[in-house]
Amino acid sequence: MKYTKIIVLCLILLTLVSSAAFADGPGPFTKLGRGAANVATGWIEIPKEMVNVTENKNDIMGLFVAPFTGLWKAIVRTVAGAYEIVTFPIPMPAEYEPIVQPEYVLNYD
């Protein structure tokens, strides 16, 4: 019974602190979530780049050139996501702004 009250009090405090962190806009938990999402979905840059190049240029470039540019973008996004996970409590760069654009892999430029 004694521990139940302590657990409930801790959960209430955690809820208040986390809601205050999100009230000001982008913060450390936004940076942490963005980093985790970019690490998990960075590989999607490869097929995304293939589709974009095929639609905007031609099929040959989409098949032979785009996988390499997509691979590069995937590596950059994954490394940037890992950086954001490791440094999420630190307000860098410029108050928790995203390192890569677009912020998430499935957002459009």
Buried (B, 14 or more C-beta within 10 A) or exposed (E): EEEEEEEEEEEEEEEEEEEEEEEEEBBBBBBBBBBBBBBEBBBBBBEBBBEBBBEEEEEEBBEEBBBEBBBEBBEBBBBBBBBBBEBBEEBEEEEBEBBBEEBBBEEEE
